[in-house]
């Protein structure tokens, strides 16, 4: 079975989840290689490697996101740390 690591984090940027942080998150997810998903509220999880799917979330400042990373737990924690940095500051 595939290990899954998850973390809840908040969108810290004033403009919400906009183009630059979305591109950074997609890059992080693609580099990880295994599945990374982002979920807003009770909505369906979306593929974090997809810029379009992340845009369609429409996450605003203060929204809580559930980020789930498949694969090795140590790698997953690094991915989560990187995504948390982007969400807090708007970039890596």
Secondary structure, 3 states (H helix, E strand, C coil): CCCEEEEEEECCCCCCCCHHHHHHHHHHHHHHCCCEEEEECCCCCEECCCHHHHHHHCCCCCCEEEEEEECCHHHHHHHHHHHHHHHHHCCC
